[in-house]
């Protein structure tokens, strides 16, 4: 080793500095900041208002008030009562009956003395706010990009680079303060194996997944393996992609869930009937995977299920939510877990949820198919795969960049790159030892299949991604569909029709100069065909409405706001039932918001949208022309 190597090795393996404070009783000792002794079994973290925070004898995070009752202090030190008694002793005199000698015997500890010192210790540590500073079980990213895996009673850190950019060996640490965050002790999770899984273990797991009958062949099985890897890294990756598995009865969903339970072990939370609040309470600060089975779309549970889907949406980018606690204080919950759902059919998902989630479809097994047998080695494989993720973590960022570049080259947008690029990068860590070649940095020399794997795997996603795009309707498209498909109330004997059909009939009346009653029907429901004057933007939007549009092609449909009771009824039980349909419809290209339109009373604030986004105008004109027959007025 030369001098630089010696310095680098010393930096990579630091030791505590010597204590130069003056010992008690020596000159100057009264000016030194005194904290807990080195052998103290607890660790003060700081204070906030009238609350103090400690890591107790078992490294659990403990919050105490300043009163610090005797039992609370005893619980703080746990099995180390002898240390507590020795530090703040209470004594009494005892006379030896045989010798008559008097000695002082420790009988316990002085609660007031311990209370004073514990408060001072926290005060000297400074302000400490546990919100955002406490990390639970699961994966987290360290300050220098390393992977920190909180296993409950131990902390495993891997992927850290030394001063010479070398990857340091993974190490276990005790819970406590690491990199500015508190990792308190929790019930232990299965520790990753001492030996990382060889590549062939990941290949065996993938081969097992591909024994199910996936509609997209091996691509679906590959993406599920990628999700298993991503779910392990949940809190450490920037985006947390989710998966929804669908399939009919007899497709093996129950066996697949059992497979996931074995591989994920206690690194996953499994449930069939939990509420969004229940999931939040169960996770707390953990970043463990969350898996729902039998989350079928139905009217009875639809709203509760969509709250869970919204929670998954927050978890995707690590979004937070404030919730009240029992002590009437706001508590921030930040979700950083990957979610997996399974059901016969998936819920109707708005664009912001659909493009964060891969939908994997199972097909039914043929009759008399032999039942799938899961190997007994799945738990062991899971522990080995988790260790492999740690050992391969140092190349994750480069691997992700390569897959996202390949997706960009093939025309996929940013959200698709975040969702599927993350999945592919995580899966790559399980089946390869080196990062793939970056598409923009490939040499002109012939490259191997290994170098080209990210381009090939992205190309294999085309069917899934094209279907995802087709299903990912934004809120404006969904609002328009809800509006046009809503059936308007009909009089006895009158044929019921939806809004789209009534608008078509009203447009035909406008074209042919007839009156089928469509115009009146629409007005009683807060809808009206209007035109816009060239200067409609004057008068703060109150003016500019034409009773008759200049032409059929330049017609608009006005939609009243939530002050209109008929419109409220129309959007009842929809996402926009609180009155937000005007906000969604105002985003339609060519729409104009906040126009005052008269229906069957005083003017009401409305949004007007081009008629062409509501109905097929050329088809309506063709229908109108067919109605003008010889001998018919109009």
PyMOL commands that set and color helices and strands:
alter all, ss='L'
color gray80, all
select helices_A, chain A and resi 3-12+29-31+70-77+81-87+111-125+199-209+218-232+234-236+253-267+276-283+302-317+351-354+378-409+414-431+439-441+453-460+462-471+475-485+499-512+518-523+539-541+565-570+581-585+611-613+617-627
alter helices_A, ss='H'
color red, helices_A
select strands_A, chain A and resi 43-48+51-55+61-65+89-95+102-109+138-141+147-150+155-158+171-173+176-178+181-183+242-246+268-271+289-293+320-324+330-334+339-343+357-361+527-532+545-546+556-560+592-597+604-610
alter strands_A, ss='S'
color yellow, strands_A
deselect
rebuild
show_as cartoon
